[in-house]
Amino acid sequence: MRSNSIVPVDQIEADFLAAVERLDRGEPNHLGNKNALEKGRLKVTFLSVANEAGHSRSHICYEKNCRYPRVRQMVLQRRDERKGVKPVPPPSALDIVRGQKREIELELIACRQKMLETIVKAEKERKEYVRTHEKDQRDIARLRQMVTSLQENGGKVVSLVRDM
């Protein structure tokens, strides 16, 4: 029997913790768990704990976004003990550094991709600017030529804006 030193965050977690303790002691309240006990097949599983607590097992059985990770860890620990699995030691400092290095490498790859996309976009915009600038220069030259032609033929030009 284990002492329950975990302080529950709410009533649902308290129900789950009490259910784990009852199952550990072999004193279930849920009919299905009582039947399993009589047959000698009572195990601490996500389903048996959820049934015993009277709540959905989805609160504890999914690793991602688990609402009660401490209860989940308790159930997994008992499962591993039952199956004879040795507990996984905490990661070493080297493992932590390797994990951080991998995260940084992934961030670097993402930054390089973003930089490449930015360069491609800037090059497209530069080409568009050059194309429109060249067209504008041709239009200016054509207009100047028209003004010169008008002046030579006796037409009067009031003003001509000079390009910068």
C-alpha positions in Angstrom: 0.0 0.0 0.0 1.3 3.5 -0.9 0.7 6.7 1.0 -1.1 9.3 -1.0 1.1 12.5 -0.6 -0.3 14.2 -3.7 -2.5 17.1 -3.0 -5.3 17.1 -5.6 -6.0 20.2 -7.6 -9.8 19.6 -7.7 -12.4 17.1 -6.8 -12.1 15.0 -10.0 -8.4 14.5 -9.3 -9.2 13.6 -5.7 -11.7 11.0 -7.0 -9.0 9.5 -9.3 -6.4 9.4 -6.5 -8.8 7.7 -4.2 -9.7 5.2 -6.9 -6.0 4.3 -7.4 -5.6 3.8 -3.7 -8.7 1.6 -3.4 -7.5 -0.5 -6.4 -4.0 -0.8 -4.8 -5.6 -2.0 -1.6 -7.8 -4.4 -3.5 -11.0 -2.8 -2.2 -12.9 -1.5 -5.3 -16.3 0.0 -5.1 -17.2 -0.3 -8.9 -19.1 -3.5 -9.8 -16.9 -4.3 -12.8 -13.8 -3.9 -10.7 -15.3 -6.1 -7.9 -16.0 -8.8 -10.5 -12.4 -8.6 -11.8 -11.1 -8.8 -8.2 -13.2 -12.0 -7.6 -11.8 -13.5 -10.7 -8.2 -12.5 -9.7 -7.9 -10.1 -12.7 -8.0 -6.7 -11.0 -5.4 -4.4 -12.5 -4.7 -0.7 -12.1 -5.5 0.5 -15.7 -6.9 3.7 -17.1 -10.3 2.1 -17.5 -10.4 0.5 -14.0 -9.3 3.8 -12.4 -11.8 5.8 -14.4 -14.6 3.4 -13.6 -13.7 3.3 -9.9 -13.5 7.2 -9.8 -16.8 7.5 -11.7 -15.2 9.8 -14.4 -14.2 9.5 -18.0 -10.9 7.8 -18.7 -10.2 10.5 -21.3 -9.1 12.7 -18.4 -6.1 10.4 -17.7 -5.5 8.1 -20.7 -4.2 10.5 -23.4 -0.6 11.7 -23.1 -1.2 14.9 -25.0 -3.3 17.5 -23.1 -3.8 15.1 -20.2 -5.9 16.9 -17.6 -4.5 14.9 -14.7 -0.9 14.0 -15.6 0.0 13.0 -12.0 -2.8 10.4 -11.9 -1.7 9.2 -15.4 1.8 8.8 -14.2 0.6 6.8 -11.2 -1.3 4.4 -13.4 1.6 4.0 -15.8 4.0 3.3 -12.9 1.7 0.6 -11.6 1.3 -0.9 -15.1 5.1 -0.9 -15.5 5.5 -2.5 -12.1 3.0 -5.2 -13.0 4.7 -5.9 -16.3 8.2 -5.9 -14.7 9.4 -2.9 -16.7 12.3 -1.1 -15.1 11.6 2.6 -14.5 13.2 4.9 -17.0 15.9 6.9 -15.4 15.7 10.7 -15.7 17.5 12.0 -18.7 21.2 12.9 -18.2 22.5 16.4 -18.7 24.0 15.2 -22.0 20.6 14.0 -23.2 19.0 17.3 -22.2 21.7 19.2 -24.1 21.2 17.0 -27.1 17.5 17.6 -27.1 18.0 21.3 -26.8 20.6 21.1 -29.7 18.0 19.3 -31.9 15.4 21.9 -31.1 17.8 24.7 -32.0 18.7 22.9 -35.2 15.0 22.7 -36.2 14.6 26.4 -35.4 17.6 27.1 -37.6 16.1 25.1 -40.5 12.8 27.0 -40.1 14.7 30.4 -40.1 16.7 29.4 -43.1 13.5 28.5 -45.0 11.9 31.8 -44.0 15.0 33.7 -45.1 14.9 31.9 -48.4 11.3 32.7 -48.9 12.0 36.4 -48.1 14.9 36.5 -50.6 12.8 35.0 -53.3 10.0 37.4 -52.6 12.4 40.4 -52.6 13.9 39.3 -55.9 10.5 39.1 -57.5 9.7 42.5 -56.3 13.0 43.9 -57.5 12.4 42.4 -61.0 8.9 43.9 -61.0 10.4 47.3 -60.0 13.0 47.1 -62.8 10.4 46.1 -65.3 8.1 49.0 -64.4 11.0 51.5 -64.1 12.2 50.6 -67.6 8.7 51.0 -69.0 8.3 54.3 -67.2 11.7 55.5 -68.7 10.5 54.5 -72.2 7.3 56.4 -71.7 9.2 59.5 -70.5 11.5 59.3 -73.5 8.5 59.0 -75.9 6.8 61.9 -74.3 9.9 64.1 -74.5 10.2 63.1 -78.2 6.6 64.2 -78.7 7.2 67.5 -76.9 10.3 68.1 -79.0 8.4 67.3 -82.2 5.6 69.7 -81.2 8.0 72.5 -80.5 9.8 72.0 -83.8 6.5 72.1 -85.6 5.5 75.4 -83.9 3.4 74.0 -81.1 3.6 75.6 -77.7 4.5 73.5 -74.6 3.4 75.1 -71.3 5.5 72.9 -68.9 7.4 69.7 -68.8 8.1 67.8 -65.6 11.6 66.5 -65.4 12.3 63.1 -64.1 14.3 62.7 -61.0 
